[in-house]
Amino acid sequence: MKVIGGGFGRTGTMSQKAALEQLGAGPCLHMIDVLREPSLAAPWKAAVAGERVDWREALDGWGSTIDWPACAYWEEHAETFPDALVLLSVRDPEAWYRSCLSTIFEAKEMAGRGELAGNTESAPAGAVLEIINGIIWDGAFNGRFLDKAYAFEVFHRHIEDVKRKVPADRLLVFDVRQGWAPLCDFLGVAIPDEPFPHLNDTVAFRTMLGMPVAA
């Protein structure tokens, strides 16, 4: 394990997944991988249930993590892999909240009503929805994501918790708008001769899961 992702989803994590894999820190585990391969949900389901998880076994074969579900257990991962760097992705809170509402939260609501059919990606399997709800909506946000002030409090508290607990020489606080330079410097690799990836914005996410075009 080379890099542990500590930032919440909808902070440019799909772009960071692509970047990390391009820079040699892959394969990078992201929620999209669990969506595509529901068998990956087992250790996360166990973690939600409060069971002890052997993270070396669960993350065997992965070179990095980003996004949920892994970011919910970043601290355990940092202890399990003491030589791994920690990447804390951040974003303007207003933009982050709007993005969550229009993508992952609405997808969860549609799935709960049986209205999410999928498109280029399949709708989440039941086991995947279980960990999404357990880790994100009922877990991190305690069923209160629509309380914007509370969601902001959780978002900020998580960021400050990571910053407080991880030594500065092991941590990169990163906004994808910064592009390649800080990430490549952090990893000690050369900057690629191509633009930083820009993937999975709101329109792309909604298209991927067959959601109606946002008004």
C-alpha positions in Angstrom: 0.0 0.0 0.0 1.5 3.3 -1.1 -1.2 5.9 -0.6 -4.2 5.9 1.8 -7.0 8.3 0.8 -8.4 10.2 3.7 -10.8 12.6 2.0 -14.6 12.2 1.6 -16.1 11.3 -1.8 -17.1 14.0 -4.2 -13.8 15.8 -3.7 -12.4 14.8 -7.1 -11.7 11.3 -6.1 -12.3 9.6 -9.4 -9.8 12.0 -11.0 -7.4 11.2 -8.2 -7.9 7.4 -8.7 -6.9 7.8 -12.4 -3.9 10.1 -11.4 -2.6 7.7 -8.8 -2.8 4.7 -11.1 -1.0 6.7 -13.8 1.7 7.6 -11.3 2.4 4.0 -10.3 0.3 3.9 -7.1 -2.3 1.6 -8.4 -4.5 -0.2 -8.6 -6.5 2.4 -6.6 -9.6 1.2 -4.7 -12.6 3.6 -5.1 -16.3 3.1 -4.5 -16.6 2.5 -8.3 -14.6 -0.7 -7.9 -17.0 -2.0 -5.3 -20.0 -1.0 -7.5 -18.5 -2.9 -10.3 -17.5 -5.9 -8.3 -19.9 -6.5 -5.4 -17.8 -9.3 -4.0 -15.5 -6.5 -2.7 -18.2 -5.4 -0.3 -17.6 -8.2 2.2 -14.9 -6.6 4.4 -16.7 -3.3 4.4 -19.9 -4.9 5.4 -18.0 -6.6 8.3 -16.5 -3.2 9.3 -20.0 -1.6 9.4 -21.2 -4.4 11.6 -18.3 -3.6 14.0 -16.4 -6.8 13.3 -12.6 -6.9 13.3 -11.2 -6.7 9.7 -7.8 -7.9 8.6 -7.0 -4.9 6.5 -3.9 -6.4 5.1 -5.9 -9.2 3.7 -8.9 -7.0 2.6 -6.6 -4.6 0.7 -4.2 -7.2 -0.6 -3.4 -6.3 -4.2 -4.3 -2.7 -4.0 -1.7 0.0 -4.3 -3.8 2.9 -2.9 -7.3 3.9 -1.8 -9.4 6.9 -2.3 -13.1 7.8 -1.7 -15.5 5.9 0.4 -15.7 3.2 1.7 -12.0 3.2 2.5 -11.8 6.8 3.7 -14.1 5.9 6.6 -11.3 3.6 7.9 -8.3 5.7 7.0 -6.9 5.7 10.5 -6.9 1.9 10.8 -5.3 1.7 7.4 -2.7 4.2 8.3 -1.8 2.1 11.3 -1.8 -1.1 9.3 0.4 0.4 6.6 2.8 2.7 8.5 4.9 3.4 5.4 2.0 4.5 3.3 1.4 8.2 2.6 -2.0 9.8 3.4 -3.8 11.9 0.7 -6.5 14.1 2.1 -8.6 15.5 -0.7 -10.5 18.6 0.0 -13.0 20.8 -1.8 -15.0 24.0 -1.3 -17.7 22.9 1.1 -20.6 24.5 -0.8 -19.5 22.9 -4.1 -19.0 19.5 -2.3 -22.4 19.6 -0.7 -24.2 20.5 -4.0 -22.3 17.7 -5.8 -23.2 15.2 -3.1 -26.9 16.1 -3.3 -27.0 15.9 -7.1 -25.1 12.6 -7.3 -24.5 10.1 -4.6 -27.4 11.2 -2.3 -30.0 11.4 -5.0 -28.7 8.0 -6.4 -29.2 6.5 -2.9 -32.7 7.9 -2.7 -33.6 6.6 -6.2 -32.2 3.2 -5.4 -34.2 3.0 -2.2 -37.4 3.6 -4.3 -36.3 1.1 -6.9 -35.9 3.8 -9.6 -32.2 3.5 -10.3 -31.8 1.4 -13.4 -28.1 2.1 -14.2 -26.6 2.9 -17.6 -22.9 2.6 -18.4 -22.6 1.2 -14.8 -25.1 -1.0 -13.1 -27.2 0.2 -10.2 -25.6 -0.8 -6.9 -26.2 -4.3 -5.7 -28.0 -4.8 -2.3 -24.7 -5.5 -0.5 -23.2 -2.4 -1.9 -26.2 -0.2 -1.0 -25.9 -1.7 2.5 -22.3 -0.5 3.0 -23.0 2.9 1.3 -25.8 3.5 3.7 -24.0 2.1 6.7 -20.7 4.0 6.1 -21.9 7.2 4.6 -25.5 8.2 5.2 -26.3 6.4 8.5 -22.6 6.3 9.5 -20.7 9.5 8.8 -23.8 11.7 8.7 -26.0 9.9 11.2 -29.0 10.1 8.9 -28.8 13.9 8.9 -27.2 14.8 5.6 -30.1 17.0 4.6 -29.3 19.2 7.6 -26.7 21.2 5.7 -25.1 22.8 8.8 -24.6 19.3 10.3 -23.2 17.9 7.0 -20.7 20.8 6.9 -19.8 20.2 10.5 -19.0 16.5 9.7 -17.1 17.5 6.6 -14.9 20.0 8.5 -14.4 17.8 11.5 -13.2 14.9 9.4 -10.7 17.1 7.6 -9.3 18.5 10.8 -9.2 15.1 12.4 -6.9 13.8 9.6 -4.8 16.9 9.6 -4.3 16.6 13.4 -3.4 13.0 13.5 -1.1 12.5 10.5 2.4 13.9 10.7 3.1 16.7 8.2 5.7 14.7 6.3 3.3 11.9 5.7 0.3 14.0 4.6 -0.8 15.9 1.5 -3.9 18.1 1.7 -4.9 18.2 -1.9 -7.4 20.0 -4.1 -7.6 18.6 -7.6 -7.6 22.1 -9.0 -3.9 22.2 -8.0 -3.1 19.6 -10.7 -0.1 17.3 -11.0 2.6 19.3 -9.2 1.8 18.8 -5.5 0.8 15.2 -6.0 3.9 14.3 -8.0 6.1 16.1 -5.5 4.4 14.1 -2.7 5.0 10.8 -4.4 8.5 11.8 -5.7 7.7 11.2 -9.3 7.9 13.2 -12.5 5.0 15.3 -13.7 3.3 13.7 -16.8 3.2 15.5 -20.1 -0.6 15.6 -20.2 -3.5 17.3 -18.4 -4.5 16.1 -14.9 -7.5 13.8 -15.2 -11.0 15.3 -14.9 -13.5 12.6 -14.4 -17.0 11.9 -12.9 -18.4 15.4 -12.6 -22.1 15.7 -11.8 -23.2 15.3 -15.4 -21.0 12.3 -15.9 -22.1 10.6 -12.7 -25.8 11.1 -13.5 -25.3 9.7 -17.0 -23.3 6.8 -15.7 -26.2 5.6 -13.5 -29.0 6.6 -15.8 -30.3 9.4 -13.6 -32.4 12.2 -15.2 -30.6 15.2 -16.4 -30.4 17.7 -13.5 -32.6 20.8 -14.0 
